[in-house]
């Protein structure tokens, strides 16, 4: 799973436009706002491609399973993009409002961040039966373990890069 860690570290560092991938938060200098939406979309596509490679390397599939799995995976990925669009919008908003963060904005931000997390969990729950039908329960579970681990690593990297709201 070393590849998953490298993917997460690279992706978040690039998304936020910094070479700093340590656990220390970056200063609030709107680095996320300096990257264009076009650049971010290209980077997100690269991350999806790398994620697909990690899944392929870690999910044992025979030829018939692979033929059924990859179209389903691509459809699932399209749904995850919608959730990640919401997350990206929140990061942009956070960067734009960091210096002038009010109590109301802070309260709204954290609630919406948790709603995005919930949307991701709900999406996985919706798709589990589809993957189980295609792969069987055990291989579907393996896929969702991989998917979840990648998501957690990216979340950790993102959280480490965003500065805490200042009192």
Secondary structure, 3 states (H helix, E strand, C coil): CHHHHHHHHHHHHHHCCCCCCCCCCCCCCCCHHHCCHHHHHHHHHHHHHHHHHHHHHHCCCCHHHHHHHHHHHHHHHHHHHHHHHHHHHHHHHHHHHHHHCCHHHHHHHHHHHHHHHHHHHHHHHHHHHHHHHHHCHHHHHHHHHHHHHHHHHHHHHHHHHCCCCCC
